[in-house]
């Protein structure tokens, strides 16, 4: 019964989900793009390290871009929380706006628990495919914009002797050699872990807001709503 009630409501207003989840899906899409961009920076850093090893130099960490992406992830988390607050308002407004219809169902014998489950189904059913689609779109857009990680070809003068011999112009040329580093590219990994955390967090936000919204169900649908005025 709960699934049938939710399906009938979604059929009556199929675009309700798109209006309710707009802000949440925007945050998820942006977060997925940020996760794909982080994977691009990781692949670019690995190419830099590999090129440095070819010329005999051990490259250090360059955490600037990854630290920046951590701030972006924090901003996405805040955006998801704000979107969840808007979703909570939409759920409560929907319950209040349809209180007479819910009161009529209760009066005909429909348990309040069935109504609560129908409202949960009505919110979760469109949210799951929408979140998956937002994750895919954000990832594909970021991959299309930034592409593969690349490193251009270049030559480097490497001195194989100690620091004293290499710093002396008279002996440096004797121990020096030219190393050619070819151009390389690497396909960034799909950030499955970040995408899974983002999708699970968005879905958890939907479930929490629905659970909080259902607290207003009992107080919003008294049978007295059916009295004619």
SULHUHU-V731938 format. One record per pair of residues at least 6 apart in sequence whose ideal C-beta (glycine too) atoms are under 6 Angstrom apart, sorted by the first residue. I is the first residue (numbers start at 1). GAP is how many residues later the second one is. Records with the same first field share a line. If there is no record, write none. Layout:
# SULHUHU-V731938
I=GAP, GAP
This chain:
# SULHUHU-V731938
1=113
2=112, 115, 116, 119
3=118
5=113
6=112, 115, 116
9=113
17=109
20=70
21=109
23=60, 63
24=59
25=105, 109
27=49, 52, 53, 56
28=103, 106, 174
29=105, 108, 109
31=45, 167
32=103, 106, 107
33=105, 108, 109
34=38
35=156, 159, 160
36=103, 106, 107
37=105
38=31
39=149, 150, 152
40=106, 109, 148
41=24
43=106, 143, 145
44=105
47=102, 104, 137, 139
48=11
49=10
51=100, 130
52=7
54=127
55=101, 103, 124
56=102
80=122, 125
84=121, 125
87=122
88=121, 124, 125
91=119, 122
92=121, 124
95=121, 122, 125
96=124
99=121, 122, 126
100=125
102=13, 119
103=118, 120, 122, 123
107=116
116=98, 101
120=90
123=87
127=79
131=68, 71
135=60, 64
148=37, 39
149=37
150=35
151=33
152=31
153=29, 30
154=27
155=23, 25
156=23
157=19, 21
158=19, 21
159=7, 13, 16, 17
160=15
161=14
165=6, 10
166=6
